[in-house]
């Protein structure tokens, strides 16, 4: 199955009551990853969990807004960040930002203790928190209370 997607006819047409169950599930998992990022003591773990939180928030938005492309128009597979920029152009800068951090996340997940600094990890936790709030409001939901990172 291809991951090529088209934007829904009206990107903001889905109301919270009519969002797919997958959207709600991905949002909860994004919040869970964010909580794990906040409570992790090591910088690589905080960074990886925060990045995964943003990825899950992206999946929530894609589940709500994207439509599968008809078989005759399917293109090659694209990653979530590329799809986010296509389906939600207003979040294209966020997509580029998180795409740029994917290699660091992979290094952090592989156990590299030098992959990211404490500051980078804390900054990404704050960025992932803000991104989750933007996704929530773009879906017509009330954003979660902001987190505090030391």
N, C-alpha and C positions, 0 to 999 in steps of 0.2 A: 504494500500500500504506500502510495506517495504521500509525502508531507507537504506537497504543494497546496497552497490554500488561496482562496480569494477572500477579500473583505466581504463581510455581510452587506446586503444592500444598504442598510442604514446602521452605521457602526454603533450608534447610541440608541438603537431601537429596542434593545432588550432591557426590560425593567427588572429590578432586583427579584421580583416575584417570578419572573419568567427566565431567569438565568439557568443554564443547564446545571444539573447536579455536579458534573465534573468541575465546573467553575468554582462552586462552593468548596468542593473537596480540595482543589488545588490551592485556594486561598487559605484554608485551614492548615494545609501542609506547609505553605509559605510562612505562615505565622509561627508554626512549630519550629521550622528551621531557623527562623529569626530568634526565637527564644533559646534555641541551642547555641546560636552564635553568641548571644549575650552572656550565657552562663559558662561557655567554654573558657578555660584558662589559657590555653596556648594560642598564639597569634595565627598559626596555620589553620587550626580548627575553626577559630572565629571567622577567618576569611572564607574558608570553604563553605561553612554553614550559611554565611551571609550571601554568598554568591548563589548557592542552591536556592535560598529563599527567593532571590530575584528571578531565578529560572522558573520556579514554581508559580510565582506571581504572573510571569509571562505566559505560562501554560494556562492559567486561569483566564487571562484576557483572550488568548487564542481560542480557548474552548467556547467563549461567549461570542466572539466576533467573526471568527473565520468560517468559511464554507469550503468543503472539498471541491477541488477542481474536477470538472468532468474528465473521464478517461482520455478523451482525444486531446485534451489540452494540458495534460500533466507534464510538468517540467522535472528537472533533476531535483533530488532532495536538497532542502536547505535547512540550516540550523534555526533554532528558535529565535535567535536575535535578528536574523535576516527576515524571518516571517513577521516578527513584531514590528519592524520598521515598515513592512508592507501593509500590514493590517491596521496598525495604529501609527500613522506617520507623525503624529504629535509626540510620540515617544521614541522617535528615531535616534535622538541624541543619547537617551538612556540605553537603547539597544547597542549603539556603538561603544558606549562606556563599558557595559557589562561584557560585550564580546571581547574587548581588549583585555579584560581580566581573566578570561577563560584559561589561558596557559598558566597563570599564577595559581588559579584554583587547582588545576591538575597537579602542579608541582606540590602544592600544600597537601592535597589528598594523598600523594604518593609518599608523604613522610618527610619532605624536605623542611628542615627547621629554618632554613635561610630564604625560603621562597618569598615570604612577606615579613614586613616589620610590624611591630606592635601598632604603630601609627596607621599603617595601611589597613590593618585588620579593623581597627576601631573606626576608621573613616568609611570602610566598606559596610560595616554594620549600620552606621548612620545612613549611608546612601541606600542600602537595601530597605531600611525602615521607611525612608521617604518614598522610594519607588513603590513599595507595597501600598502605601497610602494613596499614591497617585492612581494606581491600578484600581483600588477600591472605589475611589471617587469617579473614575472614568466609567465604571460599571454601574454607577448610580447608587452605590452603597455608602454608608457612613464609614469614614476612615477610622482605623484603630487609634487608640491613644498613643502618642509618640513614646518611644523608649528613651531611656537615659543610659548613655555609655560613658564610663569614666574617662 
